[in-house]
Structures are given as structure tokens and as C-alpha cells.
Amino acid sequence: MANIYDGAFRTILNDCRKLIIPVINEIFGETYTGEEEIRFFPNEHFLDQQDEADKERITDTNFTVFGKIFLKKAC
């Protein structure tokens, strides 16, 4: 059974997508502006088993934040 935090995080992702960037900034110390593209990937996978029916596995959330890349020059 999923815990309450899993449900809260899924609610943020599904219903309040504008809050994703502030949460990432706070948790990971990032400085995203909110203008970045967020691309979500499937988190439901079917396990192919030879002698049994396929099983569904639901994994954690999977997304990528696409933004500007800043390169630092070495001095």
C-alpha cells in the first residue's frame, strides 16, 4: 500500500504542475525559474513472463527538467 506522501506527490504532479519546479528547487537546492520544460515518462511497465500472465509494475515518478545549460570555463 502506498503511503500518504506518495499520494500527495502524485497530486502535485497531476493537479498542480506549476508547483513541481518550486518543490525541486527547495529539495535539491536548484534555481529553476519555472520556464523550463518538464517531460514526463511512463511509470507503468508490463513484465513479460514466459509461462505466466504479464504483470504490471508501477514505479516511482519519472520526469526530466529541460532548461538552459550553463558551462563554466576553467581558469
PDB file of N, CA, C, O and CB in Angstrom:
ATOM      1  N   MET A   1       0.840  -1.186   0.000  1.00  0.00           N
ATOM      2  CA  MET A   1       0.000   0.000   0.000  1.00  0.00           C
ATOM      3  C   MET A   1       0.885   1.250   0.000  1.00  0.00           C
ATOM      4  O   MET A   1       1.836   1.341   0.776  1.00  0.00           O
ATOM      5  CB  MET A   1      -0.955  -0.002   1.223  1.00  0.00           C
ATOM      6  N   ALA A   2       0.576   2.183  -0.848  1.00  0.00           N
ATOM      7  CA  ALA A   2       1.354   3.419  -0.919  1.00  0.00           C
ATOM      8  C   ALA A   2       1.114   4.255   0.330  1.00  0.00           C
ATOM      9  O   ALA A   2       0.052   4.196   0.948  1.00  0.00           O
ATOM     10  CB  ALA A   2       0.992   4.226  -2.186  1.00  0.00           C
ATOM     11  N   ASN A   3       2.127   5.031   0.681  1.00  0.00           N
ATOM     12  CA  ASN A   3       1.942   5.870   1.861  1.00  0.00           C
ATOM     13  C   ASN A   3       1.378   7.231   1.480  1.00  0.00           C
ATOM     14  O   ASN A   3       1.221   7.531   0.296  1.00  0.00           O
ATOM     15  CB  ASN A   3       3.265   6.040   2.607  1.00  0.00           C
ATOM     16  N   ILE A   4       1.077   8.042   2.463  1.00  0.00           N
ATOM     17  CA  ILE A   4       0.415   9.329   2.241  1.00  0.00           C
ATOM     18  C   ILE A   4       1.279  10.282   1.418  1.00  0.00           C
ATOM     19  O   ILE A   4       0.749  11.104   0.670  1.00  0.00           O
ATOM     20  CB  ILE A   4       0.065   9.973   3.576  1.00  0.00           C
ATOM     21  N   TYR A   5       2.611  10.182   1.547  1.00  0.00           N
ATOM     22  CA  TYR A   5       3.495  11.072   0.801  1.00  0.00           C
ATOM     23  C   TYR A   5       3.482  10.756  -0.691  1.00  0.00           C
ATOM     24  O   TYR A   5       3.575  11.663  -1.518  1.00  0.00           O
ATOM     25  CB  TYR A   5       4.915  10.975   1.340  1.00  0.00           C
ATOM     26  N   ASP A   6       3.366   9.480  -1.038  1.00  0.00           N
ATOM     27  CA  ASP A   6       3.257   9.110  -2.452  1.00  0.00           C
ATOM     28  C   ASP A   6       2.017   9.736  -3.067  1.00  0.00           C
ATOM     29  O   ASP A   6       2.070  10.286  -4.167  1.00  0.00           O
ATOM     30  CB  ASP A   6       3.216   7.579  -2.616  1.00  0.00           C
ATOM     31  N   GLY A   7       0.908   9.652  -2.357  1.00  0.00           N
ATOM     32  CA  GLY A   7      -0.342  10.223  -2.852  1.00  0.00           C
ATOM     33  C   GLY A   7      -0.274  11.732  -2.985  1.00  0.00           C
ATOM     34  O   GLY A   7      -0.776  12.298  -3.956  1.00  0.00           O
ATOM     35  N   ALA A   8       0.348  12.386  -2.009  1.00  0.00           N
ATOM     36  CA  ALA A   8       0.477  13.844  -2.065  1.00  0.00           C
ATOM     37  C   ALA A   8       1.356  14.266  -3.243  1.00  0.00           C
ATOM     38  O   ALA A   8       1.048  15.233  -3.940  1.00  0.00           O
ATOM     39  CB  ALA A   8       1.061  14.385  -0.746  1.00  0.00           C
ATOM     40  N   PHE A   9       2.444  13.539  -3.459  1.00  0.00           N
ATOM     41  CA  PHE A   9       3.339  13.876  -4.570  1.00  0.00           C
ATOM     42  C   PHE A   9       2.646  13.660  -5.911  1.00  0.00           C
ATOM     43  O   PHE A   9       2.794  14.475  -6.822  1.00  0.00           O
ATOM     44  CB  PHE A   9       4.625  13.036  -4.500  1.00  0.00           C
ATOM     45  N   ARG A  10       1.901  12.582  -6.038  1.00  0.00           N
ATOM     46  CA  ARG A  10       1.158  12.349  -7.297  1.00  0.00           C
ATOM     47  C   ARG A  10       0.124  13.439  -7.532  1.00  0.00           C
ATOM     48  O   ARG A  10      -0.099  13.841  -8.674  1.00  0.00           O
ATOM     49  CB  ARG A  10       0.464  10.970  -7.273  1.00  0.00           C
ATOM     50  N   THR A  11      -0.511  13.923  -6.470  1.00  0.00           N
ATOM     51  CA  THR A  11      -1.479  15.012  -6.599  1.00  0.00           C
ATOM     52  C   THR A  11      -0.791  16.266  -7.117  1.00  0.00           C
ATOM     53  O   THR A  11      -1.315  16.936  -8.007  1.00  0.00           O
ATOM     54  CB  THR A  11      -2.167  15.296  -5.248  1.00  0.00           C
ATOM     55  N   ILE A  12       0.370  16.589  -6.574  1.00  0.00           N
ATOM     56  CA  ILE A  12       1.117  17.757  -7.047  1.00  0.00           C
ATOM     57  C   ILE A  12       1.438  17.598  -8.530  1.00  0.00           C
ATOM     58  O   ILE A  12       1.250  18.530  -9.312  1.00  0.00           O
ATOM     59  CB  ILE A  12       2.420  17.949  -6.226  1.00  0.00           C
ATOM     60  N   LEU A  13       1.919  16.428  -8.913  1.00  0.00           N
ATOM     61  CA  LEU A  13       2.300  16.211 -10.312  1.00  0.00           C
ATOM     62  C   LEU A  13       1.116  16.293 -11.252  1.00  0.00           C
ATOM     63  O   LEU A  13       1.226  16.851 -12.343  1.00  0.00           O
ATOM     64  CB  LEU A  13       2.970  14.870 -10.466  1.00  0.00           C
ATOM     65  N   ASN A  14      -0.013  15.744 -10.841  1.00  0.00           N
ATOM     66  CA  ASN A  14      -1.171  15.682 -11.733  1.00  0.00           C
ATOM     67  C   ASN A  14      -2.034  16.935 -11.711  1.00  0.00           C
ATOM     68  O   ASN A  14      -2.545  17.351 -12.750  1.00  0.00           O
ATOM     69  CB  ASN A  14      -2.013  14.506 -11.373  1.00  0.00           C
ATOM     70  N   ASP A  15      -2.200  17.534 -10.551  1.00  0.00           N
ATOM     71  CA  ASP A  15      -3.151  18.645 -10.427  1.00  0.00           C
ATOM     72  C   ASP A  15      -2.501  20.016 -10.303  1.00  0.00           C
ATOM     73  O   ASP A  15      -3.134  21.031 -10.593  1.00  0.00           O
ATOM     74  CB  ASP A  15      -4.024  18.419  -9.243  1.00  0.00           C
ATOM     75  N   CYS A  16      -1.262  20.053  -9.880  1.00  0.00           N
ATOM     76  CA  CYS A  16      -0.603  21.329  -9.593  1.00  0.00           C
ATOM     77  C   CYS A  16       0.777  21.363 -10.234  1.00  0.00           C
ATOM     78  O   CYS A  16       1.774  21.556  -9.537  1.00  0.00           O
ATOM     79  CB  CYS A  16      -0.492  21.559  -8.071  1.00  0.00           C
ATOM     80  N   ARG A  17       0.850  21.185 -11.509  1.00  0.00           N
ATOM     81  CA  ARG A  17       2.149  21.054 -12.186  1.00  0.00           C
ATOM     82  C   ARG A  17       3.050  22.270 -12.023  1.00  0.00           C
ATOM     83  O   ARG A  17       4.272  22.142 -12.099  1.00  0.00           O
ATOM     84  CB  ARG A  17       1.932  20.801 -13.647  1.00  0.00           C
ATOM     85  N   LYS A  18       2.475  23.439 -11.801  1.00  0.00           N
ATOM     86  CA  LYS A  18       3.299  24.635 -11.607  1.00  0.00           C
ATOM     87  C   LYS A  18       4.081  24.580 -10.299  1.00  0.00           C
ATOM     88  O   LYS A  18       5.029  25.344 -10.116  1.00  0.00           O
ATOM     89  CB  LYS A  18       2.426  25.883 -11.632  1.00  0.00           C
ATOM     90  N   LEU A  19       3.700  23.693  -9.395  1.00  0.00           N
ATOM     91  CA  LEU A  19       4.404  23.574  -8.121  1.00  0.00           C
ATOM     92  C   LEU A  19       5.600  22.633  -8.182  1.00  0.00           C
ATOM     93  O   LEU A  19       6.371  22.558  -7.225  1.00  0.00           O
ATOM     94  CB  LEU A  19       3.455  23.102  -7.062  1.00  0.00           C
ATOM     95  N   ILE A  20       5.768  21.920  -9.279  1.00  0.00           N
ATOM     96  CA  ILE A  20       6.862  20.959  -9.374  1.00  0.00           C
ATOM     97  C   ILE A  20       8.215  21.658  -9.266  1.00  0.00           C
ATOM     98  O   ILE A  20       9.080  21.224  -8.505  1.00  0.00           O
ATOM     99  CB  ILE A  20       6.774  20.179 -10.690  1.00  0.00           C
ATOM    100  N   ILE A  21       8.398  22.730 -10.018  1.00  0.00           N
ATOM    101  CA  ILE A  21       9.686  23.432 -10.024  1.00  0.00           C
ATOM    102  C   ILE A  21      10.037  23.977  -8.639  1.00  0.00           C
ATOM    103  O   ILE A  21      11.164  23.767  -8.191  1.00  0.00           O
ATOM    104  CB  ILE A  21       9.660  24.578 -11.042  1.00  0.00           C
ATOM    105  N   PRO A  22       9.130  24.669  -7.935  1.00  0.00           N
ATOM    106  CA  PRO A  22       9.485  25.124  -6.582  1.00  0.00           C
ATOM    107  C   PRO A  22       9.844  23.975  -5.631  1.00  0.00           C
ATOM    108  O   PRO A  22      10.719  24.125  -4.778  1.00  0.00           O
ATOM    109  CB  PRO A  22       8.335  25.917  -5.994  1.00  0.00           C
ATOM    110  N   VAL A  23       9.174  22.843  -5.778  1.00  0.00           N
ATOM    111  CA  VAL A  23       9.495  21.687  -4.932  1.00  0.00           C
ATOM    112  C   VAL A  23      10.900  21.176  -5.262  1.00  0.00           C
ATOM    113  O   VAL A  23      11.676  20.884  -4.352  1.00  0.00           O
ATOM    114  CB  VAL A  23       8.443  20.553  -5.124  1.00  0.00           C
ATOM    115  N   ILE A  24      11.234  21.063  -6.543  1.00  0.00           N
ATOM    116  CA  ILE A  24      12.571  20.619  -6.939  1.00  0.00           C
ATOM    117  C   ILE A  24      13.627  21.608  -6.447  1.00  0.00           C
ATOM    118  O   ILE A  24      14.673  21.211  -5.936  1.00  0.00           O
ATOM    119  CB  ILE A  24      12.659  20.457  -8.473  1.00  0.00           C
ATOM    120  N   ASN A  25      13.340  22.899  -6.609  1.00  0.00           N
ATOM    121  CA  ASN A  25      14.287  23.917  -6.139  1.00  0.00           C
ATOM    122  C   ASN A  25      14.538  23.783  -4.638  1.00  0.00           C
ATOM    123  O   ASN A  25      15.683  23.856  -4.193  1.00  0.00           O
ATOM    124  CB  ASN A  25      13.761  25.328  -6.461  1.00  0.00           C
ATOM    125  N   GLU A  26      13.502  23.591  -3.876  1.00  0.00           N
ATOM    126  CA  GLU A  26      13.623  23.511  -2.409  1.00  0.00           C
ATOM    127  C   GLU A  26      14.343  22.239  -1.971  1.00  0.00           C
ATOM    128  O   GLU A  26      15.245  22.286  -1.134  1.00  0.00           O
ATOM    129  CB  GLU A  26      12.234  23.568  -1.757  1.00  0.00           C
ATOM    130  N   ILE A  27      13.947  21.114  -2.533  1.00  0.00           N
ATOM    131  CA  ILE A  27      14.513  19.839  -2.093  1.00  0.00           C
ATOM    132  C   ILE A  27      15.962  19.681  -2.540  1.00  0.00           C
ATOM    133  O   ILE A  27      16.800  19.212  -1.770  1.00  0.00           O
ATOM    134  CB  ILE A  27      13.677  18.680  -2.626  1.00  0.00           C
ATOM    135  N   PHE A  28      16.262  20.065  -3.769  1.00  0.00           N
ATOM    136  CA  PHE A  28      17.580  19.795  -4.340  1.00  0.00           C
ATOM    137  C   PHE A  28      18.480  21.023  -4.444  1.00  0.00           C
ATOM    138  O   PHE A  28      19.588  20.930  -4.973  1.00  0.00           O
ATOM    139  CB  PHE A  28      17.417  19.196  -5.693  1.00  0.00           C
ATOM    140  N   GLY A  29      18.022  22.168  -3.950  1.00  0.00           N
ATOM    141  CA  GLY A  29      18.849  23.369  -3.982  1.00  0.00           C
ATOM    142  C   GLY A  29      19.089  23.908  -5.382  1.00  0.00           C
ATOM    143  O   GLY A  29      20.130  24.510  -5.644  1.00  0.00           O
ATOM    144  N   GLU A  30      18.148  23.700  -6.275  1.00  0.00           N
ATOM    145  CA  GLU A  30      18.271  24.178  -7.651  1.00  0.00           C
ATOM    146  C   GLU A  30      17.725  25.597  -7.765  1.00  0.00           C
ATOM    147  O   GLU A  30      17.150  26.125  -6.814  1.00  0.00           O
ATOM    148  CB  GLU A  30      17.529  23.237  -8.624  1.00  0.00           C
ATOM    149  N   THR A  31      17.906  26.209  -8.924  1.00  0.00           N
ATOM    150  CA  THR A  31      17.427  27.577  -9.151  1.00  0.00           C
ATOM    151  C   THR A  31      16.645  27.670 -10.461  1.00  0.00           C
ATOM    152  O   THR A  31      16.811  28.627 -11.216  1.00  0.00           O
ATOM    153  CB  THR A  31      18.609  28.565  -9.170  1.00  0.00           C
ATOM    154  N   TYR A  32      15.804  26.690 -10.728  1.00  0.00           N
ATOM    155  CA  TYR A  32      14.975  26.738 -11.929  1.00  0.00           C
ATOM    156  C   TYR A  32      13.993  27.893 -11.824  1.00  0.00           C
ATOM    157  O   TYR A  32      13.542  28.233 -10.731  1.00  0.00           O
ATOM    158  CB  TYR A  32      14.223  25.402 -12.137  1.00  0.00           C
ATOM    159  N   THR A  33      13.661  28.498 -12.964  1.00  0.00           N
ATOM    160  CA  THR A  33      12.789  29.679 -12.977  1.00  0.00           C
ATOM    161  C   THR A  33      11.311  29.333 -13.131  1.00  0.00           C
ATOM    162  O   THR A  33      10.447  30.138 -12.784  1.00  0.00           O
ATOM    163  CB  THR A  33      13.201  30.603 -14.094  1.00  0.00           C
ATOM    164  N   GLY A  34      11.020  28.158 -13.641  1.00  0.00           N
ATOM    165  CA  GLY A  34       9.641  27.796 -13.939  1.00  0.00           C
ATOM    166  C   GLY A  34       9.349  27.849 -15.422  1.00  0.00           C
ATOM    167  O   GLY A  34       8.274  27.437 -15.858  1.00  0.00           O
ATOM    168  N   GLU A  35      10.290  28.350 -16.202  1.00  0.00           N
ATOM    169  CA  GLU A  35      10.137  28.426 -17.654  1.00  0.00           C
ATOM    170  C   GLU A  35      10.631  27.160 -18.345  1.00  0.00           C
ATOM    171  O   GLU A  35      10.478  27.019 -19.558  1.00  0.00           O
ATOM    172  CB  GLU A  35      10.883  29.634 -18.196  1.00  0.00           C
ATOM    173  N   GLU A  36      11.218  26.246 -17.593  1.00  0.00           N
ATOM    174  CA  GLU A  36      11.780  25.034 -18.153  1.00  0.00           C
ATOM    175  C   GLU A  36      10.683  24.072 -18.601  1.00  0.00           C
ATOM    176  O   GLU A  36       9.557  24.102 -18.104  1.00  0.00           O
ATOM    177  CB  GLU A  36      12.690  24.360 -17.138  1.00  0.00           C
ATOM    178  N   GLU A  37      11.045  23.226 -19.545  1.00  0.00           N
ATOM    179  CA  GLU A  37      10.119  22.183 -19.995  1.00  0.00           C
ATOM    180  C   GLU A  37      10.267  20.969 -19.078  1.00  0.00           C
ATOM    181  O   GLU A  37      11.380  20.557 -18.753  1.00  0.00           O
ATOM    182  CB  GLU A  37      10.388  21.791 -21.491  1.00  0.00           C
ATOM    183  N   ILE A  38       9.147  20.411 -18.670  1.00  0.00           N
ATOM    184  CA  ILE A  38       9.158  19.184 -17.876  1.00  0.00           C
ATOM    185  C   ILE A  38       8.536  18.099 -18.740  1.00  0.00           C
ATOM    186  O   ILE A  38       7.400  18.222 -19.197  1.00  0.00           O
ATOM    187  CB  ILE A  38       8.380  19.355 -16.508  1.00  0.00           C
ATOM    188  N   ARG A  39       9.296  17.041 -18.955  1.00  0.00           N
ATOM    189  CA  ARG A  39       8.816  15.940 -19.786  1.00  0.00           C
ATOM    190  C   ARG A  39       8.630  14.710 -18.897  1.00  0.00           C
ATOM    191  O   ARG A  39       9.567  14.258 -18.239  1.00  0.00           O
ATOM    192  CB  ARG A  39       9.811  15.641 -20.964  1.00  0.00           C
ATOM    193  N   PHE A  40       7.416  14.183 -18.887  1.00  0.00           N
ATOM    194  CA  PHE A  40       7.094  13.021 -18.072  1.00  0.00           C
ATOM    195  C   PHE A  40       7.216  11.749 -18.903  1.00  0.00           C
ATOM    196  O   PHE A  40       6.937  11.739 -20.102  1.00  0.00           O
ATOM    197  CB  PHE A  40       5.678  13.148 -17.482  1.00  0.00           C
ATOM    198  N   PHE A  41       7.637  10.688 -18.243  1.00  0.00           N
ATOM    199  CA  PHE A  41       7.788   9.395 -18.881  1.00  0.00           C
ATOM    200  C   PHE A  41       6.902   8.385 -18.168  1.00  0.00           C
ATOM    201  O   PHE A  41       6.588   8.572 -16.993  1.00  0.00           O
ATOM    202  CB  PHE A  41       9.263   8.942 -18.872  1.00  0.00           C
ATOM    203  N   PRO A  42       6.497   7.333 -18.841  1.00  0.00           N
ATOM    204  CA  PRO A  42       5.592   6.355 -18.233  1.00  0.00           C
ATOM    205  C   PRO A  42       6.196   5.730 -16.971  1.00  0.00           C
ATOM    206  O   PRO A  42       7.401   5.493 -16.888  1.00  0.00           O
ATOM    207  CB  PRO A  42       5.250   5.257 -19.243  1.00  0.00           C
ATOM    208  N   ASN A  43       5.334   5.476 -16.008  1.00  0.00           N
ATOM    209  CA  ASN A  43       5.797   4.779 -14.809  1.00  0.00           C
ATOM    210  C   ASN A  43       5.060   3.454 -14.627  1.00  0.00           C
ATOM    211  O   ASN A  43       5.123   2.835 -13.565  1.00  0.00           O
ATOM    212  CB  ASN A  43       5.608   5.664 -13.569  1.00  0.00           C
ATOM    213  N   GLU A  44       4.365   3.034 -15.671  1.00  0.00           N
ATOM    214  CA  GLU A  44       3.708   1.732 -15.658  1.00  0.00           C
ATOM    215  C   GLU A  44       4.407   0.836 -16.677  1.00  0.00           C
ATOM    216  O   GLU A  44       4.520   1.180 -17.854  1.00  0.00           O
ATOM    217  CB  GLU A  44       2.176   1.863 -15.974  1.00  0.00           C
ATOM    218  N   HIS A  45       4.865  -0.297 -16.212  1.00  0.00           N
ATOM    219  CA  HIS A  45       5.599  -1.217 -17.066  1.00  0.00           C
ATOM    220  C   HIS A  45       4.978  -2.601 -16.950  1.00  0.00           C
ATOM    221  O   HIS A  45       4.506  -2.995 -15.884  1.00  0.00           O
ATOM    222  CB  HIS A  45       7.103  -1.251 -16.688  1.00  0.00           C
ATOM    223  N   PHE A  46       4.983  -3.321 -18.036  1.00  0.00           N
ATOM    224  CA  PHE A  46       4.468  -4.687 -18.016  1.00  0.00           C
ATOM    225  C   PHE A  46       5.630  -5.647 -18.130  1.00  0.00           C
ATOM    226  O   PHE A  46       6.449  -5.540 -19.043  1.00  0.00           O
ATOM    227  CB  PHE A  46       3.445  -4.924 -19.156  1.00  0.00           C
ATOM    228  N   LEU A  47       5.701  -6.583 -17.201  1.00  0.00           N
ATOM    229  CA  LEU A  47       6.774  -7.566 -17.162  1.00  0.00           C
ATOM    230  C   LEU A  47       6.348  -8.779 -17.972  1.00  0.00           C
ATOM    231  O   LEU A  47       5.358  -9.438 -17.653  1.00  0.00           O
ATOM    232  CB  LEU A  47       7.123  -7.966 -15.699  1.00  0.00           C
ATOM    233  N   ASP A  48       7.097  -9.063 -19.009  1.00  0.00           N
ATOM    234  CA  ASP A  48       6.795 -10.195 -19.879  1.00  0.00           C
ATOM    235  C   ASP A  48       7.341 -11.470 -19.240  1.00  0.00           C
ATOM    236  O   ASP A  48       8.546 -11.600 -19.022  1.00  0.00           O
ATOM    237  CB  ASP A  48       7.397  -9.985 -21.304  1.00  0.00           C
ATOM    238  N   GLN A  49       6.460 -12.386 -18.949  1.00  0.00           N
ATOM    239  CA  GLN A  49       6.862 -13.648 -18.335  1.00  0.00           C
ATOM    240  C   GLN A  49       6.458 -14.786 -19.254  1.00  0.00           C
ATOM    241  O   GLN A  49       5.328 -14.828 -19.739  1.00  0.00           O
ATOM    242  CB  GLN A  49       6.226 -13.821 -16.925  1.00  0.00           C
ATOM    243  N   GLN A  50       7.376 -15.705 -19.494  1.00  0.00           N
ATOM    244  CA  GLN A  50       7.147 -16.744 -20.486  1.00  0.00           C
ATOM    245  C   GLN A  50       5.944 -17.620 -20.174  1.00  0.00           C
ATOM    246  O   GLN A  50       5.092 -17.818 -21.041  1.00  0.00           O
ATOM    247  CB  GLN A  50       8.362 -17.599 -20.606  1.00  0.00           C
ATOM    248  N   ASP A  51       5.853 -18.138 -18.980  1.00  0.00           N
ATOM    249  CA  ASP A  51       4.813 -19.117 -18.676  1.00  0.00           C
ATOM    250  C   ASP A  51       3.675 -18.569 -17.826  1.00  0.00           C
ATOM    251  O   ASP A  51       2.819 -19.330 -17.374  1.00  0.00           O
ATOM    252  CB  ASP A  51       5.420 -20.283 -17.981  1.00  0.00           C
ATOM    253  N   GLU A  52       3.658 -17.267 -17.606  1.00  0.00           N
ATOM    254  CA  GLU A  52       2.624 -16.671 -16.766  1.00  0.00           C
ATOM    255  C   GLU A  52       2.053 -15.445 -17.467  1.00  0.00           C
ATOM    256  O   GLU A  52       2.608 -14.955 -18.451  1.00  0.00           O
ATOM    257  CB  GLU A  52       3.190 -16.295 -15.370  1.00  0.00           C
ATOM    258  N   ALA A  53       0.945 -14.966 -16.944  1.00  0.00           N
ATOM    259  CA  ALA A  53       0.358 -13.739 -17.470  1.00  0.00           C
ATOM    260  C   ALA A  53       1.288 -12.571 -17.152  1.00  0.00           C
ATOM    261  O   ALA A  53       1.980 -12.574 -16.134  1.00  0.00           O
ATOM    262  CB  ALA A  53      -1.064 -13.496 -16.875  1.00  0.00           C
ATOM    263  N   ASP A  54       1.296 -11.579 -18.030  1.00  0.00           N
ATOM    264  CA  ASP A  54       2.124 -10.396 -17.793  1.00  0.00           C
ATOM    265  C   ASP A  54       1.686  -9.714 -16.500  1.00  0.00           C
ATOM    266  O   ASP A  54       0.500  -9.677 -16.171  1.00  0.00           O
ATOM    267  CB  ASP A  54       2.034  -9.409 -18.988  1.00  0.00           C
ATOM    268  N   LYS A  55       2.664  -9.176 -15.775  1.00  0.00           N
ATOM    269  CA  LYS A  55       2.383  -8.445 -14.547  1.00  0.00           C
ATOM    270  C   LYS A  55       2.672  -6.973 -14.781  1.00  0.00           C
ATOM    271  O   LYS A  55       3.596  -6.616 -15.511  1.00  0.00           O
ATOM    272  CB  LYS A  55       3.220  -8.994 -13.359  1.00  0.00           C
ATOM    273  N   GLU A  56       1.874  -6.127 -14.154  1.00  0.00           N
ATOM    274  CA  GLU A  56       2.088  -4.688 -14.253  1.00  0.00           C
ATOM    275  C   GLU A  56       2.891  -4.232 -13.053  1.00  0.00           C
ATOM    276  O   GLU A  56       2.609  -4.617 -11.918  1.00  0.00           O
ATOM    277  CB  GLU A  56       0.742  -3.921 -14.341  1.00  0.00           C
ATOM    278  N   ARG A  57       3.901  -3.403 -13.312  1.00  0.00           N
ATOM    279  CA  ARG A  57       4.693  -2.829 -12.227  1.00  0.00           C
ATOM    280  C   ARG A  57       4.615  -1.316 -12.350  1.00  0.00           C
ATOM    281  O   ARG A  57       4.899  -0.754 -13.408  1.00  0.00           O
ATOM    282  CB  ARG A  57       6.182  -3.328 -12.269  1.00  0.00           C
ATOM    283  N   ILE A  58       4.235  -0.669 -11.276  1.00  0.00           N
ATOM    284  CA  ILE A  58       4.180   0.792 -11.245  1.00  0.00           C
ATOM    285  C   ILE A  58       5.379   1.269 -10.444  1.00  0.00           C
ATOM    286  O   ILE A  58       5.570   0.881  -9.291  1.00  0.00           O
ATOM    287  CB  ILE A  58       2.827   1.316 -10.623  1.00  0.00           C
ATOM    288  N   THR A  59       6.187   2.121 -11.075  1.00  0.00           N
ATOM    289  CA  THR A  59       7.412   2.601 -10.448  1.00  0.00           C
ATOM    290  C   THR A  59       7.227   4.033  -9.958  1.00  0.00           C
ATOM    291  O   THR A  59       6.152   4.617 -10.099  1.00  0.00           O
ATOM    292  CB  THR A  59       8.595   2.518 -11.432  1.00  0.00           C
ATOM    293  N   ASP A  60       8.283   4.586  -9.383  1.00  0.00           N
ATOM    294  CA  ASP A  60       8.248   5.973  -8.941  1.00  0.00           C
ATOM    295  C   ASP A  60       8.079   6.890 -10.147  1.00  0.00           C
ATOM    296  O   ASP A  60       8.193   6.461 -11.295  1.00  0.00           O
ATOM    297  CB  ASP A  60       9.530   6.333  -8.154  1.00  0.00           C
ATOM    298  N   THR A  61       7.811   8.134  -9.868  1.00  0.00           N
ATOM    299  CA  THR A  61       7.635   9.127 -10.917  1.00  0.00           C
ATOM    300  C   THR A  61       8.928   9.296 -11.702  1.00  0.00           C
ATOM    301  O   THR A  61      10.022   9.264 -11.139  1.00  0.00           O
ATOM    302  CB  THR A  61       7.188  10.471 -10.324  1.00  0.00           C
ATOM    303  N   ASN A  62       8.783   9.475 -13.006  1.00  0.00           N
ATOM    304  CA  ASN A  62       9.934   9.589 -13.882  1.00  0.00           C
ATOM    305  C   ASN A  62       9.729  10.797 -14.783  1.00  0.00           C
ATOM    306  O   ASN A  62       8.859  10.784 -15.654  1.00  0.00           O
ATOM    307  CB  ASN A  62      10.142   8.292 -14.717  1.00  0.00           C
ATOM    308  N   PHE A  63      10.536  11.855 -14.573  1.00  0.00           N
ATOM    309  CA  PHE A  63      10.447  13.030 -15.424  1.00  0.00           C
ATOM    310  C   PHE A  63      11.812  13.684 -15.540  1.00  0.00           C
ATOM    311  O   PHE A  63      12.705  13.446 -14.726  1.00  0.00           O
ATOM    312  CB  PHE A  63       9.413  14.027 -14.877  1.00  0.00           C
ATOM    313  N   THR A  64      11.959  14.512 -16.565  1.00  0.00           N
ATOM    314  CA  THR A  64      13.192  15.256 -16.798  1.00  0.00           C
ATOM    315  C   THR A  64      12.842  16.724 -16.941  1.00  0.00           C
ATOM    316  O   THR A  64      11.840  17.071 -17.567  1.00  0.00           O
ATOM    317  CB  THR A  64      13.944  14.736 -18.060  1.00  0.00           C
ATOM    318  N   VAL A  65      13.667  17.589 -16.361  1.00  0.00           N
ATOM    319  CA  VAL A  65      13.509  19.035 -16.495  1.00  0.00           C
ATOM    320  C   VAL A  65      14.523  19.502 -17.523  1.00  0.00           C
ATOM    321  O   VAL A  65      15.727  19.324 -17.343  1.00  0.00           O
ATOM    322  CB  VAL A  65      13.701  19.777 -15.118  1.00  0.00           C
ATOM    323  N   PHE A  66      14.034  20.100 -18.601  1.00  0.00           N
ATOM    324  CA  PHE A  66      14.893  20.613 -19.656  1.00  0.00           C
ATOM    325  C   PHE A  66      14.975  22.129 -19.518  1.00  0.00           C
ATOM    326  O   PHE A  66      13.953  22.815 -19.526  1.00  0.00           O
ATOM    327  CB  PHE A  66      14.364  20.205 -21.064  1.00  0.00           C
ATOM    328  N   GLY A  67      16.166  22.637 -19.395  1.00  0.00           N
ATOM    329  CA  GLY A  67      16.368  24.078 -19.258  1.00  0.00           C
ATOM    330  C   GLY A  67      17.656  24.484 -19.922  1.00  0.00           C
ATOM    331  O   GLY A  67      18.220  23.741 -20.725  1.00  0.00           O
ATOM    332  N   LYS A  68      18.108  25.648 -19.588  1.00  0.00           N
ATOM    333  CA  LYS A  68      19.363  26.149 -20.144  1.00  0.00           C
ATOM    334  C   LYS A  68      20.524  25.412 -19.486  1.00  0.00           C
ATOM    335  O   LYS A  68      20.477  25.060 -18.308  1.00  0.00           O
ATOM    336  CB  LYS A  68      19.495  27.689 -19.937  1.00  0.00           C
ATOM    337  N   ILE A  69      21.558  25.192 -20.276  1.00  0.00           N
ATOM    338  CA  ILE A  69      22.776  24.563 -19.759  1.00  0.00           C
ATOM    339  C   ILE A  69      23.839  25.645 -19.688  1.00  0.00           C
ATOM    340  O   ILE A  69      24.147  26.299 -20.685  1.00  0.00           O
ATOM    341  CB  ILE A  69      23.244  23.351 -20.659  1.00  0.00           C
ATOM    342  N   PHE A  70      24.390  25.823 -18.508  1.00  0.00           N
ATOM    343  CA  PHE A  70      25.435  26.809 -18.298  1.00  0.00           C
ATOM    344  C   PHE A  70      26.766  26.090 -18.158  1.00  0.00           C
ATOM    345  O   PHE A  70      26.915  25.192 -17.329  1.00  0.00           O
ATOM    346  CB  PHE A  70      25.141  27.679 -17.051  1.00  0.00           C
ATOM    347  N   LEU A  71      27.723  26.487 -18.966  1.00  0.00           N
ATOM    348  CA  LEU A  71      29.050  25.886 -18.908  1.00  0.00           C
ATOM    349  C   LEU A  71      30.006  26.859 -18.203  1.00  0.00           C
ATOM    350  O   LEU A  71      30.029  28.055 -18.494  1.00  0.00           O
ATOM    351  CB  LEU A  71      29.568  25.531 -20.344  1.00  0.00           C
ATOM    352  N   LYS A  72      30.776  26.319 -17.287  1.00  0.00           N
ATOM    353  CA  LYS A  72      31.766  27.130 -16.585  1.00  0.00           C
ATOM    354  C   LYS A  72      33.123  26.895 -17.235  1.00  0.00           C
ATOM    355  O   LYS A  72      33.505  25.754 -17.496  1.00  0.00           O
ATOM    356  CB  LYS A  72      31.806  26.787 -15.057  1.00  0.00           C
ATOM    357  N   LYS A  73      33.838  27.961 -17.493  1.00  0.00           N
ATOM    358  CA  LYS A  73      35.176  27.835 -18.056  1.00  0.00           C
ATOM    359  C   LYS A  73      36.177  27.703 -16.919  1.00  0.00           C
ATOM    360  O   LYS A  73      36.102  28.413 -15.916  1.00  0.00           O
ATOM    361  CB  LYS A  73      35.521  29.051 -18.962  1.00  0.00           C
ATOM    362  N   ALA A  74      37.100  26.794 -17.092  1.00  0.00           N
ATOM    363  CA  ALA A  74      38.157  26.649 -16.104  1.00  0.00           C
ATOM    364  C   ALA A  74      39.179  27.761 -16.299  1.00  0.00           C
ATOM    365  O   ALA A  74      39.517  28.107 -17.431  1.00  0.00           O
ATOM    366  CB  ALA A  74      38.828  25.258 -16.210  1.00  0.00           C
ATOM    367  N   CYS A  75      39.661  28.308 -15.220  1.00  0.00           N
ATOM    368  CA  CYS A  75      40.659  29.390 -15.312  1.00  0.00           C
ATOM    369  C   CYS A  75      42.052  28.828 -15.238  1.00  0.00           C
ATOM    370  O   CYS A  75      43.025  29.580 -15.297  1.00  0.00           O
ATOM    371  CB  CYS A  75      40.457  30.425 -14.199  1.00  0.00           C
TER     372      CYS A  75
END
